[in-house]
Amino acid sequence: MFKISKDNPAFYLTAVTKDRLPVFRTTKIAELMCCSLAEARKTGKFLVFAYVIMFDHLHLVTDSKVDSKDIHRFVKGIGSRRIIDHLKDNGHTDSLEKLRVPHRSDGSDYMIWQRHPNTCLLWSEQMLWQRIQYTHLNPVRSEYVDHPNDWKWSSARIWHGRRSEDEPLEVDRHKIEWHR
């Protein structure tokens, strides 16, 4: 169980795509990112409390058992590999060209993410709950949907007790120990 405190904060992570490109606008790529988040969670041994995948960024609320830099590395690394492989395998040369970055120090030809991710520490239940709500309202604020539950690439339905049969990513909501 995760009990939030100043000594045991949660993380609110944001990762933005290169040049704010709408990388996640297709169902297939959004599905790949959800699968990548599930794989990153398992590999990195961290919890996912809430998430939203927008067209050009994602928000993730996690625990702090693993350093936030490592969580970003797992999420972005696995996501990048899966997405770039998909684009290559399916002949999406125009999309790959937009992601091309010449002379990268790591030897890769493409970049999905901006280099500097954002991490915010959450050390109270109030802060945690506020960030979960903010995360779920992102598609509403962007005017993609009228209600958070209508955005498929989010944990909003799970939090609102309206889980769909085809949830793209399960979250660890039940592992949060709330103050009674």
N, C-alpha and C positions, 0 to 999 in steps of 0.2 A: 504494500500500500504506500501511496505517496501522500505525505502530509506537508503542506507548504509552510515555510517559515523563512526568516531571514537567513538561517543557517542551511536551509534546504529550499532554495528558490526554484521556480519553474522558469523556462526560457520561452520567449516569444521571438520566433525567428522569421525573417523575411528574406526571400531570395528573388532577385529581379533578373529577367532575361536580358541578354546582350541587346543593347540599343532599344530596349523595351519592345522587342519583336513579339508578335502574338503567337508564340511557339505553341501554346496549349489551346488553340482555338478549335482544333479538330478532336472529335471523340477519341480516336485512336491514340493520339499523343497524350491527351489527358488521362486515358486509361493506363498508358505506359508509365506516366508519372505517378499515378496511384500505386501501381505495382512496384515501382521503384521505391516509393516511400515505405511500403510494407517490407521490402527486402532490406532497405537501409535500417529500419527499426530492428529487424531481426539480427542483422549482421552487427550493427552498432550497439545493440542491447540498451536501447532507450525506449521510453514510452511516448506515444502520440496521444495527446488529450483532445486536440482539435486541429482542424486544417481547413484550408480553402485553396483551390487552385484556380487562379484567374487566367486570362489569356496571356498575360506578360509577367506574372509573378505568382508567388505562393506565400502563404503564411502558415506557420506551424507552431503549436503550443506543445511543449514537451517537458519532461522532467529534467533534472540537472545531474543525474548520475554520471553522465558522459559530458565532457567539455563541449561547449557550444561549437567550437571550431571543428571538432571531430564530427558532430552531428551534421553540420553544414557539408563537411567533406564527404561523408557517406551519402547524404541526400543528393548533393549536386553531382558527385562522381558517378553514382549508379544511374541517376536520371540522365545525365549527359550520354553515357555509354549506350543506354537503351534507346534513347531518342535518335542519336546519330546513326546507330546501327539500323534502326527502322527506316530512316530517311535514305540511307545508302541502299539497303536491300530492296526498297520499293521505288528507286529511281527518282527521288525528289531532288533533282539537281538544283533547281531554282532556290529551294529552301536551304539546301546545303551551302550554296554560294553566299546567301545572306549571313550565314553563320561562320563563314570562312574568316580566319585570322592568320595572316602570314607570319612566319618566323616566331611561333610561340616557343617559349622556353621549355615547355614540357614535351615538345615534339608533335603535338596534335595539330591538326589543320583547322579544327572547328571549336567554337566556344558557344555554349548555350547560355551561360550565366555571366552577369557582371561580376567583377572580381571582389567587390567589397560587400559582403552580406551584412545584414543588420540584425543585431541581437539585443533584446531588452530583458532585463531580469525582472521577474515577478516574485515578490516575497510576501504577499498577503493573499488571502482568499478573494478579497475585493478586487485586487489587481488581476488575479487569475480569471475571475469571472468576467471582468470588463474586457479583457483581451479575447476571451472566447466569444463573447457577443460581438465585438468589433470584427473578428475574423469572419463570423457567420454573416454579418451584415454587409460585407464587402461587395458581393454581387448586387445587392439592392442599391447601395450607394452609387455603383457604376451603372445603374439602370439596366442591368441584364435581365433581372427578374423583379417581381413585385414582393416576393416573400423569400426569406432565406432557404426554406425547405424546397423551393423550386429549382435551386442550383444543384445539379447532380454532383459536382466536384467539391463537396463540402461535407463536414460532419454535422451540419445543422439538424438534419432529420433525426440523427441518432440522439442528439442532445434534447430534441423536442419530443422524444418518444414516438416518432413516426418513421422508424427505420423502414427502408424499402427492401424488397427481396434481393435486389441487385446492387447493394451498397458497394461502391468502388473501393472503399478502404474502411476497415474497422478501426475504432479508436479505443483507447484504454480509459474511458470515462469512469468505469466501475473501480478503477485502481486509485482514484483520488479519495482521500479520507477528509471529508469536510468537517469543520467544527460543528459540534452539536449544541 
